[in-house]
Amino acid sequence: MKKQFNRMRQLANQTVGRAEKTEVLSEDLLQVEKRLELVKQVSHSTHKKLTACLQGQQGVDVDKKSKKLPLTTLAQCMVEGAAVLGDESLLGKMLKLSGETQEKLAQELIVFELTIEKDVIEPLCDLAEVEIPNIQKQRKHLAKLVLDMDSARTRYYQSNKSSGLSSNLQPTGAKADHLREEMEEAANRMEICRDQLSADMYNFMAKEIDYASYFQTLIEVQAEYHRKSLELLQSVLPQIKAHQETWVEKPCYGKPLEEHLALSGRDIAFPIEACVTMLLECGMQEEGLFRIAPSASKLKKLKASLDCGVLDVQEFSTDPHAIAGALKSYLRELPEPLMTFELYNDWIQASNIQDQEKRLQALLGACEKLPCANNNNFKYLIKFLSKLTEYQDVNKMTPGNIAIVLGPNLLWTHDEGNITEMMTTVSLQIVGIIEPIIQHADWFFPGEIEFNVTGNYGSPVHTNHNANYSLMPSPDMDQVDRRQNDQSRRPLSVATDNMMLEFYKKDGYESNQLNVCT
């Protein structure tokens, strides 16, 4: 109690400047002392953030950590989902394979986190919570011993002054001897503590390379974890792709023609054959086929049905305009037109030839340049359109009219403009390409063709469905009436067809052939 009182009095005197404070550490060690606090703060913060990055529960055994891991839960969910869907479905196969992969990734993650805990997090915690605090605790103890030493020295010198002795003379007597012994003992304890503290501080500085190695270990362990995870993912990707590639039911709308044919093992694209075959049975006498807008919902349903390879022929055969719309949509949504970007200039140059015989020869040359898949499907389509014109007295679809409504879906440029720009000389040229090919289909493509290649389509009874549809506006309709006509149910391409027909009529193009849907 007395020692603590003397210590407090000495500290107060030093604070107000009545007594000198002895500094027992060198300048270097004082700098180390400041650095200790900084390292402690950084280590503590890093330890806290790094611990937060762990997905598993820290400080538990492997089994408990695995059960609490989000990846393990995800893997279990996927495997259970695969069991529900079954291996016969593509989604079931994918879920099972992905679930097994997630489980393996979870095991890699557990090994990674256990290593991080052992080699990085725990050493950082020990540094921030044990090693540096111990040194700082020792530093505080030294400060107390210095105060004790200064207090003992002060009492000894005050005793000397009260005895009237000069500073060079040693006081005598029991009290003086006791004070001197107390001062020497305090100084001795201070020196021992100072030496120990100095050794610990120097040792801390020397071990900085060891502390830095924690972060090297962190990066190395992360690299190893990600390397193993990448190897695992790369090993499973071929299996996933194999399942995808061998799955027969694949979307066809918006996919490259050759890709669809290769995946489905077909020569004629499924939407083209399905639509053409059904139209041959139930749509050849429909007035305005390819021009009258079908029900948007019916068209959407038919496209979705074709996209998944499931088609109710009986249902859709009662709606030839929806079938025609689905065929137009397929052609228009191809990433590259059926007549190809590469041959665009060849087609246009051929259409510019004035001599009819030479123009036909040039068009034939362009046809022969088409890739095999494009040529087969183009031939198939042209032969069908030629057959459609045999009923032009009933359906009003002459070669010219068919070329107007289907031409823009068979050939276009990379850089398309707006609707107005479509009604230009280029569009007129495309019509001039398609019309003669339809007119001379047997010359361009000699021989008969089997339309029902797969033999999957029936022969429903034909009925006339024009009463169920709004006819397209007449080219002669004035602008006010045209704007009042509801076009909300028509695809953009259908509205464009009407504008193009009006444009061609005003331009004097084959006016005797524009007897469509009147």
C-alpha positions as MATLAB code, in Angstrom:
seq = 'MKKQFNRMRQLANQTVGRAEKTEVLSEDLLQVEKRLELVKQVSHSTHKKLTACLQGQQGVDVDKKSKKLPLTTLAQCMVEGAAVLGDESLLGKMLKLSGETQEKLAQELIVFELTIEKDVIEPLCDLAEVEIPNIQKQRKHLAKLVLDMDSARTRYYQSNKSSGLSSNLQPTGAKADHLREEMEEAANRMEICRDQLSADMYNFMAKEIDYASYFQTLIEVQAEYHRKSLELLQSVLPQIKAHQETWVEKPCYGKPLEEHLALSGRDIAFPIEACVTMLLECGMQEEGLFRIAPSASKLKKLKASLDCGVLDVQEFSTDPHAIAGALKSYLRELPEPLMTFELYNDWIQASNIQDQEKRLQALLGACEKLPCANNNNFKYLIKFLSKLTEYQDVNKMTPGNIAIVLGPNLLWTHDEGNITEMMTTVSLQIVGIIEPIIQHADWFFPGEIEFNVTGNYGSPVHTNHNANYSLMPSPDMDQVDRRQNDQSRRPLSVATDNMMLEFYKKDGYESNQLNVCT';
ca = [
       0.000    0.000    0.000;
       2.828    2.329    0.885;
       4.639    1.463   -2.350;
       1.539    2.272   -4.383;
       1.155    5.587   -2.545;
       4.739    6.526   -3.247;
       4.295    5.551   -6.889;
       1.215    7.768   -7.265;
       2.924   10.710   -5.599;
       5.956   10.328   -7.873;
       3.724   10.187  -10.942;
       1.891   13.320   -9.820;
       5.162   15.163   -9.254;
       6.400   14.145  -12.704;
       3.127   15.238  -14.217;
       3.265   18.745  -12.795;
       6.998   19.001  -13.435;
       8.223   18.879   -9.832;
      10.168   15.693  -10.512;
      12.113   14.340  -13.468;
      10.955   11.223  -15.315;
      13.649    8.709  -16.099;
      13.509    7.245  -19.644;
      15.085    3.823  -19.617;
      14.420    2.767  -23.240;
      16.559    3.749  -26.189;
      15.151    5.719  -29.112;
      15.046    2.567  -31.231;
      12.988    0.734  -28.651;
      10.626    3.688  -28.333;
       9.993    3.421  -32.092;
       9.426   -0.319  -31.696;
       6.881    0.440  -28.991;
       4.885    2.624  -31.386;
       5.103   -0.024  -34.103;
       3.802   -2.677  -31.713;
       0.471   -0.901  -31.398;
       0.146   -0.462  -35.180;
       0.903   -4.117  -35.861;
      -1.574   -5.139  -33.197;
      -4.337   -3.063  -34.763;
      -3.647   -4.360  -38.285;
      -3.379   -7.976  -37.154;
      -6.584   -7.759  -35.171;
      -8.501   -6.168  -38.067;
      -7.160   -8.687  -40.604;
      -7.953  -11.590  -38.296;
     -11.519  -10.341  -37.870;
     -12.155   -9.843  -41.601;
     -10.495  -13.094  -42.585;
     -12.587  -15.012  -40.076;
     -15.708  -13.410  -41.547;
     -14.736  -14.818  -44.950;
     -14.972  -18.379  -43.708;
     -18.164  -20.120  -44.788;
     -17.900  -22.923  -42.253;
     -18.187  -22.599  -38.492;
     -14.816  -21.935  -36.918;
     -13.382  -24.177  -34.259;
     -15.587  -27.234  -34.871;
     -14.762  -30.679  -36.238;
     -14.965  -31.559  -39.921;
     -18.403  -33.200  -39.782;
     -20.077  -30.244  -38.110;
     -18.308  -27.807  -40.416;
     -19.465  -29.778  -43.465;
     -23.115  -29.800  -42.379;
     -23.152  -26.040  -41.846;
     -21.444  -25.254  -45.148;
     -23.725  -23.515  -47.732;
     -22.155  -25.541  -50.548;
     -23.061  -28.779  -48.792;
     -26.656  -27.622  -48.417;
     -26.730  -26.629  -52.093;
     -25.304  -30.000  -53.140;
     -27.907  -31.855  -51.101;
     -30.704  -29.733  -52.585;
     -29.495  -30.439  -56.139;
     -29.186  -34.181  -55.591;
     -32.656  -34.333  -54.055;
     -34.031  -32.313  -56.980;
     -32.390  -34.698  -59.435;
     -34.066  -37.616  -57.697;
     -37.443  -35.901  -58.039;
     -37.011  -35.116  -61.750;
     -35.357  -38.416  -62.632;
     -32.345  -39.276  -64.755;
     -34.423  -39.450  -67.918;
     -34.749  -35.642  -68.006;
     -31.905  -33.349  -68.964;
     -32.554  -31.132  -65.962;
     -32.408  -34.177  -63.693;
     -29.080  -35.248  -65.180;
     -27.672  -31.748  -64.800;
     -28.834  -31.386  -61.211;
     -27.327  -34.719  -60.224;
     -23.984  -33.960  -61.855;
     -23.918  -30.427  -60.478;
     -24.882  -31.616  -56.991;
     -22.052  -34.147  -56.954;
     -19.673  -31.446  -58.131;
     -20.820  -29.025  -55.419;
     -20.242  -31.720  -52.796;
     -16.669  -32.210  -53.998;
     -16.141  -28.456  -54.020;
     -17.457  -28.333  -50.466;
     -14.867  -30.904  -49.382;
     -12.110  -28.862  -51.008;
     -13.443  -25.775  -49.249;
     -13.371  -27.516  -45.875;
      -9.724  -28.524  -46.346;
      -8.933  -24.975  -47.451;
     -10.627  -23.342  -44.461;
      -9.086  -25.744  -41.950;
      -5.645  -24.945  -43.353;
      -6.353  -21.214  -43.240;
      -7.532  -21.485  -39.644;
      -4.425  -23.406  -38.584;
      -1.724  -21.597  -40.547;
      -3.046  -18.033  -40.812;
      -5.993  -17.136  -38.602;
      -4.727  -18.703  -35.379;
      -1.176  -17.264  -35.716;
      -2.654  -13.820  -36.445;
      -4.897  -14.130  -33.420;
      -1.926  -15.183  -31.277;
       0.072  -12.205  -32.536;
      -2.714   -9.680  -31.935;
      -4.114  -11.137  -28.732;
      -1.119  -12.760  -26.991;
       2.368  -11.860  -28.195;
       1.989   -8.110  -28.592;
      -0.245   -7.681  -25.508;
       2.356   -9.558  -23.441;
       5.062   -7.151  -24.578;
       2.785   -4.182  -23.899;
       1.944   -5.596  -20.479;
       5.636   -5.920  -19.737;
       6.129   -2.327  -20.905;
       3.514   -1.158  -18.416;
       5.209   -3.150  -15.679;
       8.511   -1.472  -16.569;
       6.853    1.927  -16.315;
       5.747    1.065  -12.774;
       9.228   -0.105  -11.831;
      10.682    3.132  -13.198;
       8.257    5.063  -11.044;
       9.290    2.976   -8.020;
      12.940    3.618   -8.782;
      12.383    7.359   -9.238;
      10.310    7.491   -6.063;
      12.975    5.636   -4.036;
      15.702    7.903   -5.424;
      13.661   11.002   -4.595;
      13.085    9.879   -0.987;
      16.750    9.046   -0.602;
      17.895   12.474   -1.856;
      15.273   14.258    0.258;
      16.633   12.393    3.314;
      20.094   13.542    2.333;
      18.956   17.187    2.157;
      17.143   17.037    5.476;
      20.377   15.767    7.132;
      22.213   18.844    5.907;
      24.786   16.820    3.974;
      26.161   17.844    0.680;
      25.200   15.840   -2.388;
      28.688   14.242   -2.426;
      28.359   12.772    1.050;
      26.478    9.587    1.829;
      23.975    9.817    4.711;
      24.477    7.373    7.538;
      22.174    5.649    9.966;
      19.608    2.927    9.752;
      17.050    5.048    7.888;
      19.562    6.167    5.304;
      20.775    2.616    4.789;
      17.215    1.436    4.314;
      16.457    4.150    1.747;
      19.650    3.393   -0.152;
      18.898   -0.324   -0.214;
      15.368    0.400   -1.359;
      16.667    2.628   -4.178;
      19.230    0.067   -5.290;
      16.698   -2.753   -5.175;
      14.219   -0.715   -7.259;
      16.920    0.083   -9.797;
      17.893   -3.574   -9.985;
      14.318   -4.719  -10.572;
      13.884   -2.049  -13.253;
      17.036   -3.147  -15.071;
      15.976   -6.789  -15.098;
      12.546   -5.873  -16.494;
      14.081   -3.449  -19.008;
      16.490   -6.068  -20.289;
      13.715   -8.611  -20.662;
      11.479   -6.084  -22.418;
      14.288   -5.006  -24.730;
      14.950   -8.621  -25.646;
      11.268   -9.208  -26.390;
      11.050   -6.057  -28.508;
      14.132   -6.921  -30.523;
      12.841  -10.432  -30.901;
       9.537   -9.028  -32.214;
      11.386   -6.989  -34.817;
      13.459   -9.983  -35.848;
      10.334  -12.126  -36.284;
       8.624   -9.698  -38.682;
       9.587  -11.956  -41.589;
       7.770  -14.816  -39.822;
       4.679  -12.677  -39.346;
       4.782  -11.658  -43.005;
       4.914  -15.314  -44.010;
       1.351  -15.721  -42.709;
       0.119  -13.761  -45.700;
       2.329  -15.662  -48.102;
       0.768  -18.825  -46.711;
      -2.696  -17.330  -47.229;
      -2.043  -16.705  -50.928;
      -0.414  -20.109  -51.431;
      -3.300  -21.945  -49.768;
      -5.824  -19.935  -51.777;
      -3.951  -20.700  -54.985;
      -3.918  -24.421  -54.194;
      -7.620  -24.398  -53.327;
      -8.601  -22.585  -56.510;
      -6.308  -24.782  -58.600;
      -7.938  -27.963  -57.275;
     -11.403  -26.452  -57.651;
     -10.633  -25.446  -61.232;
      -9.355  -28.940  -62.036;
     -12.537  -30.391  -60.580;
     -14.765  -28.070  -62.595;
     -12.803  -28.629  -65.788;
     -13.090  -32.385  -65.337;
     -16.882  -32.221  -65.049;
     -17.518  -29.684  -67.817;
     -17.045  -32.215  -70.667;
     -19.678  -34.446  -69.055;
     -22.094  -31.523  -68.768;
     -21.500  -30.499  -72.379;
     -21.912  -34.101  -73.504;
     -25.344  -34.252  -71.846;
     -26.291  -30.986  -73.541;
     -25.068  -32.069  -76.969;
     -26.709  -35.489  -76.874;
     -30.053  -34.121  -75.727;
     -32.422  -34.179  -78.670;
     -34.976  -31.627  -77.491;
     -33.254  -28.340  -78.270;
     -34.707  -24.933  -79.192;
     -34.609  -24.143  -82.901;
     -35.863  -20.556  -83.134;
     -33.020  -18.063  -83.209;
     -30.392  -20.800  -83.587;
     -28.010  -21.130  -86.561;
     -29.436  -23.428  -89.221;
     -26.431  -25.762  -89.385;
     -26.316  -26.068  -85.591;
     -29.994  -27.037  -85.433;
     -29.613  -29.567  -88.251;
     -26.499  -31.117  -86.720;
     -28.034  -31.443  -83.248;
     -31.330  -32.836  -84.515;
     -29.830  -35.050  -87.233;
     -32.139  -33.532  -89.849;
     -31.685  -32.253  -93.405;
     -34.687  -29.907  -93.282;
     -35.196  -27.656  -90.274;
     -37.965  -28.935  -88.040;
     -40.101  -25.727  -88.122;
     -39.838  -25.556  -91.921;
     -40.875  -29.179  -92.492;
     -43.589  -29.124  -89.840;
     -45.168  -25.869  -91.084;
     -44.875  -26.716  -94.783;
     -46.314  -30.204  -94.327;
     -49.283  -28.917  -92.336;
     -49.918  -26.084  -94.797;
     -49.892  -28.533  -97.681;
     -52.730  -30.366  -95.973;
     -54.802  -27.512  -94.635;
     -53.666  -24.127  -95.907;
     -53.125  -24.109  -99.654;
     -56.506  -22.507 -100.362;
     -56.405  -20.001  -97.495;
     -56.773  -16.502  -98.876;
     -53.908  -14.223  -97.917;
     -51.707  -16.971  -96.507;
     -48.480  -15.437  -95.067;
     -50.180  -12.019  -95.075;
     -53.078  -12.219  -92.652;
     -52.044  -11.812  -89.043;
     -52.763  -14.783  -86.790;
     -53.733  -14.526  -83.151;
     -50.635  -13.408  -81.247;
     -51.279  -15.924  -78.466;
     -51.815  -18.764  -80.938;
     -48.615  -17.874  -82.804;
     -46.663  -17.725  -79.571;
     -48.001  -21.111  -78.506;
     -47.155  -22.711  -81.853;
     -43.615  -21.297  -81.845;
     -43.051  -22.552  -78.306;
     -44.412  -25.953  -79.310;
     -42.058  -26.146  -82.292;
     -39.184  -24.945  -80.142;
     -39.492  -27.888  -77.770;
     -40.198  -30.415  -80.504;
     -43.715  -31.257  -79.292;
     -46.410  -30.539  -81.876;
     -50.142  -31.271  -81.778;
     -50.819  -31.457  -85.519;
     -54.575  -31.762  -85.064;
     -54.774  -28.597  -82.946;
     -52.667  -26.306  -85.098;
     -53.842  -27.607  -88.464;
     -57.083  -25.721  -87.855;
     -55.164  -22.431  -87.937;
     -53.150  -22.146  -91.193;
     -52.392  -18.461  -90.664;
     -50.683  -19.271  -87.342;
     -48.664  -21.978  -89.123;
     -47.621  -19.525  -91.853;
     -46.712  -16.953  -89.201;
     -44.579  -19.496  -87.333;
     -42.716  -20.326  -90.564;
     -42.068  -16.635  -91.291;
     -40.885  -16.073  -87.733;
     -38.450  -18.974  -87.956;
     -36.928  -17.643  -91.169;
     -36.738  -14.111  -89.790;
     -35.182  -15.156  -86.461;
     -32.314  -17.073  -88.039;
     -29.020  -15.396  -87.022;
     -28.099  -15.433  -90.719;
     -30.660  -15.338  -93.537;
     -31.363  -18.569  -95.362;
     -29.835  -17.028  -98.510;
     -26.745  -15.986  -96.428;
     -24.947  -12.713  -95.826;
     -21.984  -13.858  -97.880;
     -24.007  -14.163 -101.090;
     -26.017  -10.971 -100.555;
     -24.083   -9.016 -103.178;
     -24.327  -11.909 -105.642;
     -28.105  -11.951 -105.320;
     -28.413   -8.180 -105.691;
     -26.094   -8.068 -108.711;
     -28.075  -10.854 -110.348;
     -31.342   -8.954 -109.812;
     -29.871   -5.899 -111.559;
     -29.281   -7.764 -114.835;
     -31.793   -6.560 -117.432;
     -31.721   -9.571 -119.739;
     -34.106  -12.142 -118.269;
     -32.197  -15.232 -119.394;
     -28.900  -13.903 -118.082;
     -30.592  -12.843 -114.839;
     -31.945  -16.346 -114.328;
     -28.514  -17.836 -115.001;
     -26.952  -15.464 -112.460;
     -29.597  -16.377 -109.883;
     -28.943  -20.059 -110.557;
     -25.219  -19.457 -110.020;
     -25.946  -17.833 -106.658;
     -28.206  -20.770 -105.692;
     -25.417  -23.209 -106.475;
     -23.064  -21.269 -104.178;
     -25.332  -21.730 -101.170;
     -23.962  -24.004  -98.425;
     -25.411  -27.508  -98.579;
     -27.738  -27.051  -95.572;
     -29.020  -23.700  -96.843;
     -29.457  -25.059 -100.373;
     -31.516  -28.044  -99.186;
     -33.844  -25.905  -97.083;
     -34.105  -23.155  -99.702;
     -34.997  -25.737 -102.368;
     -37.567  -27.298 -100.036;
     -39.159  -23.923  -99.328;
     -39.185  -22.720 -102.953;
     -40.792  -25.946 -104.163;
     -43.503  -25.468 -101.552;
     -44.073  -21.826 -102.508;
     -44.271  -22.835 -106.149;
     -46.935  -25.348 -105.216;
     -48.755  -22.651 -103.253;
     -49.014  -20.481 -106.385;
     -50.949  -23.257 -108.120;
     -53.884  -22.127 -105.962;
     -53.377  -18.401 -106.543;
     -56.850  -17.953 -107.985;
     -58.202  -18.943 -104.575;
     -55.529  -17.842 -102.101;
     -54.540  -14.672 -104.030;
     -50.876  -15.448 -103.432;
     -49.072  -14.952 -106.752;
     -45.274  -15.388 -107.008;
     -44.919  -11.622 -106.767;
     -47.095  -11.342 -103.685;
     -45.301  -14.217 -101.992;
     -41.977  -12.578 -102.799;
     -43.184   -9.337 -101.218;
     -44.201  -10.914  -97.904;
     -41.480  -13.568  -97.623;
     -38.517  -11.958  -99.416;
     -37.389   -9.823  -96.449;
     -37.416  -12.980  -94.316;
     -35.109  -14.830  -96.687;
     -32.464  -12.196  -97.430;
     -31.304   -9.090  -95.587;
     -28.102   -7.173  -94.956;
     -25.995   -6.994  -91.823;
     -27.040   -3.377  -91.274;
     -30.797   -3.036  -91.446;
     -32.603    0.262  -91.282;
     -36.123    1.115  -90.142;
     -39.403    0.203  -91.854;
     -39.254    3.159  -94.219;
     -35.746    2.262  -95.304;
     -36.922   -1.291  -96.005;
     -39.335    0.055  -98.647;
     -36.481    1.028 -100.963;
     -34.810   -0.198 -104.084;
     -33.058   -2.896 -102.040;
     -36.410   -4.391 -100.971;
     -37.610   -4.164 -104.551;
     -34.487   -6.027 -105.655;
     -35.117   -8.792 -103.091;
     -38.621   -9.219 -104.459;
     -37.087   -9.341 -107.947;
     -34.872  -12.196 -106.746;
     -37.502  -14.361 -105.051;
     -40.315  -13.968 -107.602;
     -38.500  -15.475 -110.640;
     -37.095  -18.296 -108.511;
     -40.659  -19.231 -107.449;
     -41.919  -18.839 -111.017;
     -39.178  -21.115 -112.369;
     -38.868  -23.411 -109.367;
     -38.695  -26.570 -111.485;
     -35.913  -25.066 -113.599;
     -33.881  -23.994 -110.580;
     -34.573  -27.234 -108.709;
     -35.532  -30.033 -111.134;
     -37.387  -33.109 -109.961;
     -40.060  -33.874 -107.425;
     -39.579  -33.420 -103.694;
     -40.992  -35.285 -100.708;
     -42.294  -32.673  -98.284;
     -43.226  -34.990  -95.420;
     -39.633  -36.158  -94.910;
     -40.176  -37.692  -91.479;
     -43.749  -38.831  -92.120;
     -44.940  -37.490  -88.780;
     -47.807  -35.311  -89.942;
     -51.413  -36.274  -90.593;
     -53.987  -34.979  -93.091;
     -56.684  -32.981  -91.274;
     -59.769  -31.893  -93.208;
     -59.363  -28.443  -94.704;
     -61.713  -25.671  -93.630;
     -61.744  -21.986  -94.440;
     -60.797  -19.856  -91.470;
     -60.708  -16.389  -93.015;
     -63.806  -15.390  -91.082;
     -61.793  -15.650  -87.856;
     -59.178  -13.094  -88.871;
     -59.077   -9.403  -89.627;
     -57.896   -8.820  -93.169;
     -54.900   -6.621  -93.727;
     -55.721   -3.023  -94.781;
     -56.200   -2.598  -98.485;
     -53.447   -0.724 -100.372;
     -56.176    1.635 -101.586;
     -57.402    2.488  -98.079;
     -56.919    6.142  -97.208;
     -54.505    7.075  -94.419;
     -57.192    7.940  -91.831;
     -58.908    4.566  -92.226;
     -55.536    2.827  -92.211;
     -54.562    4.397  -88.886;
     -57.928    3.415  -87.420;
     -57.399   -0.193  -88.415;
     -56.217   -2.129  -85.360;
     -52.740   -3.557  -85.944;
     -52.014   -4.435  -82.358;
     -52.539   -8.148  -83.087;
     -50.111   -8.257  -86.015;
     -46.394   -8.928  -85.898;
     -44.162   -6.138  -87.138;
     -43.372   -8.096  -90.301;
     -47.072   -8.225  -91.234;
     -47.542   -4.485  -90.881;
     -44.401   -4.047  -92.947;
     -45.834   -6.303  -95.662;
     -48.801   -3.957  -96.115;
     -46.609   -0.872  -96.321;
     -44.404   -2.622  -98.868;
     -47.408   -3.652 -100.964;
     -48.625   -0.062 -101.019;
     -45.146    1.134 -101.938;
     -44.839   -1.355 -104.796;
     -48.259   -0.504 -106.118;
     -47.473    3.214 -106.187;
     -44.164    2.390 -107.832;
     -45.980    0.495 -110.596;
     -44.458   -2.872 -109.746;
     -46.512   -5.696 -111.253;
     -49.779   -3.937 -110.386;
     -51.729   -6.675 -112.068;
     -50.463   -9.123 -109.438;
     -51.504   -7.198 -106.343;
     -54.917   -8.817 -106.039;
     -54.350   -9.877 -102.450;
     -56.900  -10.082  -99.617;
     -59.333   -7.615 -101.175;
];
